[in-house]
């Protein structure tokens, strides 16, 4: 029984990775996907920014809900920078494809910071939240500086 379950898990994992690549029949589909992921992430990060800047009161529950969405979305767009998308009309700099290792490092840094952001919101402490928010924002800015045209 354990072998059957392990086999099913392995098959499921393989099919998920194949479906991620297969979901983009055209480069335009990948570009649309990554833009959508970044838009959702930016919307929820903006809500957190309003709290971090004191424009709205800090609410740990709302902050945690938004931070979790940001962390989930931070996992999504990277595989949509695949072959064929470098010629699309986007704000992505050619360095995304020329400096793949550095781009991956930047995406990994963002994902790590968003996990810390979620943890900070769950403490309920405004100062911990603001510190984690600033670090996450720094990861965003660093990637934008290196890989995104203005």
Buried (B, 14 or more C-beta within 10 A) or exposed (E): EEEEEEEEEEEEEEEEEEEEEEEBEEBEEBBBBBBBBBEBBBEBBEBBBEBBEEEEEBBBEBBBBBBBBBBBBBBBBBBBBBEEBBEBEBEBBEEBBEBEEBBEEBBEBBBBBBBBBBBBBBEBEBEBBBBBBEBBBEBBEBBBEBBBEE
